[in-house]
């Protein structure tokens, strides 16, 4: 039974060309090394998301910036999931997600689309929302706006896993700590791969403190905001925002 539907929201001109595809594959292979070696605590985070979903009645799952959907592929089959909706701007990522989610026992919709735009225009709410290592690319005001849009599109709770600064740490301090902590530890990366990762983090990452992440959820309209998990490096944290 075919259960996967891919929706294209990008114009034909935005289709990934050969050069862009090659760059995506290079970046994705580097990121995949980090996932395979679990240096970003994906296993622990996935376990906690799975526990949160274990007792939920049948639900629809919204995966914001879904990537290849490997984490939901691991945890959703043992839950009461009825529907998976993944959103990602990368067409190759959507194709990987389709391959990972084929033959699962629930309906899958995948949108090739910018997730910020998608959330602001979403016509129908999902039960549970999830986003990992993506919202921190926005500035504080846009984080708040996005979380407000997700609040309107979520009926039970949202969980996010994001970089988080210490309470007395500015952005530069966090970035320096990221380098000092990970450069000697991520020995699975080549020098070029490390340079690629560090360049991305230093040009794109805008981590908030844990207290700001919690405040943003409350300001967005969630009734409760809690910290669920801190990774061993104290660079990333898992947050849960409940509707009631």
C-alpha positions as CSV (number, residue, x, y, z in Angstrom):
1,X,0.0,0.0,0.0
2,X,1.4,3.4,-1.0
3,X,1.1,5.6,2.1
4,X,3.4,8.5,1.2
5,X,2.4,11.7,-0.5
6,X,5.0,14.4,-1.4
7,X,3.7,18.0,-1.9
8,X,5.8,20.5,-3.8
9,X,5.4,24.1,-2.7
10,X,8.6,25.4,-4.4
11,X,8.5,26.7,-7.9
12,X,10.2,24.7,-10.6
13,X,13.1,27.1,-10.7
14,X,13.9,26.2,-7.1
15,X,14.5,22.6,-7.8
16,X,17.9,21.4,-6.6
17,X,20.4,21.5,-9.5
18,X,23.4,19.2,-9.7
19,X,25.8,21.5,-7.9
20,X,23.3,22.1,-5.1
21,X,22.6,18.4,-4.8
22,X,26.4,17.7,-4.5
23,X,26.7,20.3,-1.8
24,X,23.7,18.9,0.1
25,X,25.2,15.4,-0.1
26,X,28.5,16.6,1.2
27,X,26.9,18.4,4.1
28,X,24.5,15.6,4.9
29,X,27.2,13.0,5.0
30,X,29.1,15.1,7.5
31,X,26.0,15.6,9.6
32,X,25.2,11.9,9.3
33,X,28.6,11.1,10.9
34,X,27.6,13.1,13.9
35,X,24.3,11.2,14.1
36,X,26.0,7.8,13.7
37,X,28.5,8.5,16.4
38,X,25.7,10.0,18.6
39,X,27.7,13.0,19.6
40,X,24.6,15.2,19.5
41,X,22.7,12.8,21.8
42,X,20.1,11.8,19.2
43,X,19.5,8.4,20.9
44,X,18.7,9.9,24.3
45,X,16.5,12.6,22.8
46,X,14.7,10.1,20.6
47,X,14.1,7.9,23.7
48,X,12.6,10.8,25.6
49,X,10.3,11.7,22.7
50,X,9.3,8.1,22.4
51,X,8.4,8.1,26.1
52,X,6.3,11.3,25.7
53,X,4.4,9.6,22.9
54,X,4.0,6.2,24.5
55,X,0.8,6.9,26.4
56,X,-0.7,9.3,23.9
57,X,-4.0,8.3,22.3
58,X,-4.0,8.1,18.5
59,X,-2.3,11.2,17.2
60,X,-1.0,13.1,14.2
61,X,2.7,14.0,14.3
62,X,4.1,17.2,12.8
63,X,7.8,17.1,12.1
64,X,9.2,20.6,11.4
65,X,12.4,20.7,9.4
66,X,12.2,16.9,9.2
67,X,15.4,16.1,7.4
68,X,15.6,12.4,6.6
69,X,13.0,11.5,9.3
70,X,15.3,8.9,10.7
71,X,14.3,9.7,14.3
72,X,10.5,9.3,13.8
73,X,11.2,6.3,11.7
74,X,12.7,4.7,14.8
75,X,10.2,5.7,17.4
76,X,6.8,6.1,15.8
77,X,6.1,2.5,14.8
78,X,5.7,1.6,18.5
79,X,3.2,4.4,19.2
80,X,-0.4,5.1,18.2
81,X,0.6,7.5,15.4
82,X,-2.1,7.8,12.7
83,X,-0.5,10.4,10.5
84,X,3.0,11.9,9.9
85,X,3.5,15.3,8.4
86,X,7.1,16.3,7.6
87,X,8.2,19.7,6.3
88,X,11.7,20.5,4.9
89,X,13.1,23.1,2.5
90,X,15.6,20.5,1.1
91,X,14.2,18.4,-1.7
92,X,16.9,15.7,-1.3
93,X,16.0,15.5,2.4
94,X,12.3,15.0,1.6
95,X,13.3,12.2,-0.8
96,X,15.4,10.6,2.0
97,X,12.5,10.9,4.4
98,X,10.2,9.2,1.9
99,X,12.6,6.3,1.6
100,X,12.8,6.0,5.4
101,X,9.1,6.2,6.0
102,X,7.9,3.8,3.3
103,X,5.8,0.9,4.4
104,X,5.0,2.3,7.8
105,X,1.4,1.6,9.0
106,X,0.1,5.2,8.9
107,X,-0.3,8.0,6.3
108,X,2.7,10.1,5.5
109,X,2.6,13.6,4.0
110,X,5.9,15.3,3.1
111,X,6.1,19.0,2.1
112,X,9.0,20.4,0.2
113,X,8.6,23.9,1.7
114,X,10.1,26.5,4.0
115,X,8.9,25.5,7.5
116,X,8.5,29.0,8.7
117,X,6.2,29.8,5.8
118,X,4.4,26.5,6.2
119,X,3.6,27.0,9.9
120,X,2.2,30.5,9.3
121,X,-0.1,29.1,6.6
122,X,-1.0,25.8,8.2
123,X,-4.8,25.3,7.9
124,X,-5.3,22.3,10.2
125,X,-3.7,21.5,13.6
126,X,-1.7,18.4,14.4
127,X,-1.8,16.8,17.8
128,X,2.0,16.7,18.5
129,X,4.8,18.9,17.1
130,X,8.5,18.2,17.0
131,X,11.5,20.2,15.8
132,X,15.2,19.4,16.2
133,X,18.2,21.7,15.7
134,X,16.5,24.1,13.4
135,X,14.7,26.9,15.3
136,X,17.9,28.3,16.6
137,X,18.8,29.7,13.2
138,X,16.1,32.4,13.7
139,X,16.6,35.6,15.8
140,X,14.7,35.9,19.0
141,X,11.7,37.8,17.6
142,X,11.3,35.3,14.8
143,X,11.6,32.4,17.2
144,X,8.7,33.8,19.2
145,X,6.7,34.3,16.1
146,X,7.3,30.8,14.8
147,X,6.5,29.2,18.2
148,X,3.2,31.2,18.2
149,X,2.4,29.8,14.8
150,X,3.2,26.3,16.0
151,X,1.1,26.9,19.1
152,X,-1.9,27.6,16.8
153,X,-1.1,24.4,14.8
154,X,-0.7,22.0,17.8
155,X,-3.4,20.5,19.9
156,X,-1.4,18.7,22.7
157,X,2.3,19.5,22.9
158,X,5.4,20.5,21.1
159,X,9.0,19.3,21.8
160,X,12.1,21.0,20.5
161,X,15.8,20.1,20.8
162,X,18.1,23.1,20.4
163,X,21.4,24.7,21.3
164,X,21.2,26.5,24.6
165,X,23.6,29.0,26.2
166,X,24.4,29.0,29.8
167,X,22.6,31.8,31.7
168,X,25.7,33.9,32.0
169,X,27.0,33.2,28.5
170,X,26.8,35.4,25.4
171,X,26.7,34.0,21.9
172,X,30.5,34.3,21.4
173,X,31.1,32.5,24.6
174,X,28.8,29.7,23.5
175,X,30.5,29.4,20.2
176,X,33.9,29.3,21.8
177,X,32.7,26.6,24.1
178,X,31.3,24.7,21.2
179,X,34.7,24.7,19.5
180,X,36.7,23.9,22.7
181,X,34.3,21.0,23.6
182,X,33.8,19.4,20.2
183,X,36.9,20.0,18.1
184,X,39.1,17.6,20.1
185,X,36.2,15.1,20.6
186,X,34.8,14.8,17.1
187,X,37.7,12.7,15.8
188,X,35.4,11.0,13.3
189,X,35.5,14.2,11.2
190,X,38.2,15.2,8.7
191,X,39.7,18.7,9.0
192,X,37.5,19.9,6.1
193,X,34.4,18.4,7.7
194,X,35.1,20.1,11.0
195,X,35.8,23.4,9.2
196,X,32.4,23.0,7.5
197,X,30.6,22.4,10.7
198,X,32.3,25.3,12.6
199,X,31.6,27.7,9.7
200,X,28.0,26.8,9.8
201,X,27.7,27.2,13.6
202,X,29.5,30.5,13.7
203,X,27.5,32.0,10.8
204,X,24.1,30.5,11.4
205,X,23.5,29.6,15.1
206,X,21.7,31.9,17.4
207,X,21.3,29.9,20.6
208,X,19.2,31.3,23.5
209,X,19.6,30.6,27.2
210,X,17.4,27.9,28.6
211,X,15.3,30.4,30.5
212,X,14.7,32.4,27.3
213,X,13.7,29.2,25.4
214,X,11.2,28.5,28.2
215,X,9.9,32.1,28.2
216,X,9.5,32.1,24.4
217,X,7.2,29.1,24.7
218,X,5.0,30.8,27.4
219,X,4.9,34.0,25.4
220,X,3.8,32.0,22.4
221,X,0.8,30.9,24.3
222,X,1.7,27.4,25.7
223,X,0.4,26.8,29.1
224,X,3.5,25.0,30.4
225,X,7.1,25.0,29.4
226,X,9.6,22.5,30.8
227,X,13.2,21.4,30.3
228,X,13.3,17.7,29.7
229,X,16.9,16.8,29.0
230,X,20.4,18.4,28.9
231,X,23.0,16.6,26.8
232,X,26.3,15.7,28.4
233,X,28.2,18.6,26.9
234,X,25.6,21.1,28.2
235,X,25.4,22.5,24.7
236,X,21.9,21.3,23.8
237,X,18.6,20.9,25.6
238,X,15.3,19.3,25.0
239,X,12.2,21.4,25.8
240,X,8.5,20.5,26.0
241,X,5.6,23.0,25.6
242,X,2.2,21.9,26.6
243,X,-1.1,23.3,25.5
244,X,-2.8,22.6,28.8
